[in-house]
Amino acid sequence: MKAQANEIGRVVISKQGHDKDRVFVVVALVDESYVLIADGNTRKLASPKKKKCKHLRALPDCAAEALSPQHRQAGTADAAIRKALALLTAHANTQPKRITNKEECALVQE
């Protein structure tokens, strides 16, 4: 079954907008087509970004423990989100990076 972006705690990647290719966590559901996302750095839990689900790519990972009431009461929810995203993206960055055309041209010119 494919992961859905409209689940609280789901790790998603933005496909559109100025935050394209950035990793976020879904922190709340607005309705069936909109969610609120945060990453703990630029988008804190206090001011999440409203984003359409169709502009997000859901990953199979879930970081619901970072949104627990204990973290929210202690004021450490943003740090927990940052830590969870760092752990989950560290595994994704182990794959070899694809060389783009610009980088390929630079390599040929050198």
Backbone hydrogen bonds in HBPLUS format (Angstrom, degrees):
<---DONOR---> <-ACCEPTOR-->    atom                        ^
c    i                          cat <-CA-CA->   ^        H-A-AA   ^      H-
h    n   atom  resd res      DA  || num        DHA   H-A  angle D-A-AA Bond
n    s   type  num  typ     dist DA aas  dist angle  dist       angle   num
A0010-ARG N   A0007-GLU O   3.12 MM   3  5.63 162.0  2.15 137.9 138.5     1
A0009-GLY N   A0026-VAL O   2.78 MM  17  5.21 168.8  1.79 147.4 151.3     2
A0063-ALA N   A0009-GLY O   2.64 MM  54  4.92 169.4  1.65 155.6 152.4     3
A0026-VAL N   A0010-ARG O   2.99 MM  16  5.46 161.1  2.03 152.0 157.9     4
A0011-VAL N   A0061-ASP O   3.26 MM  50  5.79 171.7  2.27 144.0 141.5     5
A0059-LEU N   A0011-VAL O   2.88 MM  48  5.60 168.5  1.90 164.5 162.7     6
A0012-VAL N   A0024-PHE O   2.93 MM  12  5.36 163.0  1.96 140.9 146.5     7
A0024-PHE N   A0012-VAL O   2.86 MM  12  5.36 165.9  1.88 157.3 160.9     8
A0013-ILE N   A0057-ARG O   2.85 MM  44  5.12 152.9  1.93 139.2 148.1     9
A0057-ARG N   A0013-ILE O   2.79 MM  44  5.12 159.9  1.83 149.4 156.4    10
A0014-SER N   A0022-ARG O   3.08 MM   8  5.68 160.8  2.11 157.5 161.5    11
A0021-ASP N   A0014-SER O   2.81 MM   7  5.24 166.2  1.83 147.6 144.9    12
A0015-LYS N   A0055-HIS O   2.79 MM  40  5.20 173.0  1.80 151.0 148.5    13
A0020-LYS N   A0017-GLY O   3.25 MM   3  5.44 140.9  2.41 118.9 116.0    14
A0022-ARG N   A0019-ASP O   3.22 MM   3  5.76 143.1  2.36 142.2 139.0    15
A0025-VAL N   A0038-ALA O   2.89 MM  13  5.55 156.2  1.95 151.2 157.9    16
A0038-ALA N   A0025-VAL O   3.05 MM  13  5.55 153.0  2.12 147.4 155.0    17
A0027-VAL N   A0036-LEU O   2.81 MM   9  5.67 160.6  1.84 153.0 159.5    18
A0036-LEU N   A0028-ALA O   2.90 MM   8  5.09 165.2  1.92 145.5 145.2    19
A0030-VAL N   A0034-TYR O   3.11 MM   4  5.33 157.7  2.16 129.1 132.8    20
A0031-ASP N   A0034-TYR O   3.39 MM   3  5.41 164.8  2.42 132.0 134.5    21
A0053-CYS N   A0033-SER O   2.90 MM  20  5.44 159.0  1.94 137.7 141.9    22
A0035-VAL N   A0051-LYS O   2.91 MM  16  5.56 160.7  1.95 157.9 163.4    23
A0051-LYS N   A0035-VAL O   2.90 MM  16  5.56 164.9  1.92 163.5 168.1    24
A0037-ILE N   A0049-LYS O   2.82 MM  12  5.23 157.1  1.87 144.9 151.0    25
A0049-LYS N   A0037-ILE O   2.87 MM  12  5.23 158.4  1.92 156.1 154.7    26
A0039-ASP N   A0043-ARG O   2.98 MM   4  5.45 147.8  2.08 137.2 147.0    27
A0040-GLY N   A0043-ARG O   2.99 MM   3  5.66 152.7  2.07 148.8 140.9    28
A0047-SER N   A0044-LYS O   3.20 MM   3  5.45 140.3  2.37 101.3 111.3    29
A0055-HIS N   A0052-LYS O   3.09 MM   3  5.45 154.8  2.16 108.2 116.0    30
A0056-LEU N   A0053-CYS O   3.10 MM   3  5.30 158.0  2.15 114.8 115.6    31
A0066-ALA N   A0063-ALA O   3.20 MM   3  5.72 148.6  2.30 110.0 118.0    32
A0067-LEU N   A0064-ALA O   3.03 MM   3  5.38 150.1  2.13 107.7 116.7    33
A0068-SER N   A0065-GLU O   3.40 MM   3  5.26 158.3  2.45 106.3 105.4    34
A0071-HIS N   A0068-SER O   3.14 MM   3  5.54 123.7  2.48 107.3 119.4    35
A0072-ARG N   A0068-SER O   3.18 MM   4  6.54 158.0  2.23 150.6 157.3    36
A0073-GLN N   A0069-PRO O   2.94 MM   4  6.07 161.4  1.98 149.6 153.6    37
A0074-ALA N   A0070-GLN O   3.11 MM   4  6.17 152.4  2.19 140.2 147.7    38
A0075-GLY N   A0071-HIS O   3.02 MM   4  5.99 119.5  2.40 135.7 149.3    39
A0076-THR N   A0071-HIS O   2.97 MM   5  5.05 139.3  2.14 149.0 152.7    40
A0075-GLY N   A0072-ARG O   3.33 MM   3  5.16 144.7  2.47  92.4 102.3    41
A0080-ALA N   A0076-THR O   2.96 MM   4  6.18 152.2  2.04 147.1 155.5    42
A0081-ILE N   A0077-ALA O   2.89 MM   4  6.12 151.5  1.97 148.1 155.7    43
A0082-ARG N   A0078-ASP O   2.97 MM   4  6.21 164.2  2.00 148.4 152.5    44
A0083-LYS N   A0079-ALA O   2.95 MM   4  6.10 159.2  2.00 145.9 151.6    45
A0084-ALA N   A0080-ALA O   2.94 MM   4  6.07 161.4  1.97 145.7 150.7    46
A0085-LEU N   A0081-ILE O   2.93 MM   4  6.09 165.4  1.95 155.1 159.0    47
A0086-ALA N   A0082-ARG O   2.94 MM   4  6.06 151.9  2.02 143.8 151.9    48
A0087-LEU N   A0083-LYS O   3.04 MM   4  6.27 157.1  2.10 148.1 153.5    49
A0088-LEU N   A0084-ALA O   3.00 MM   4  6.20 159.5  2.04 148.6 154.3    50
A0089-THR N   A0085-LEU O   2.89 MM   4  5.92 155.4  1.95 147.1 153.3    51
A0090-ALA N   A0086-ALA O   3.06 MM   4  5.97 133.0  2.29 135.6 146.2    52
A0093-ASN N   A0089-THR O   3.05 MM   4  6.20 139.4  2.22 144.0 153.2    53
A0104-GLU N   A0100-THR O   2.94 MM   4  6.15 153.4  2.01 150.0 158.5    54
A0105-CYS N   A0101-ASN O   2.91 MM   4  6.11 157.3  1.96 150.0 155.2    55
A0106-ALA N   A0102-LYS O   3.04 MM   4  6.29 153.5  2.12 145.3 152.6    56
A0107-LEU N   A0103-GLU O   2.97 MM   4  6.23 149.4  2.07 143.9 151.9    57
A0108-VAL N   A0104-GLU O   3.03 MM   4  6.30 151.5  2.11 146.8 154.2    58
A0109-GLN N   A0105-CYS O   3.03 MM   4  6.21 154.9  2.09 147.8 153.9    59
A0110-GLU N   A0106-ALA O   3.23 MM   4  6.38 141.4  2.38 139.9 148.5    60
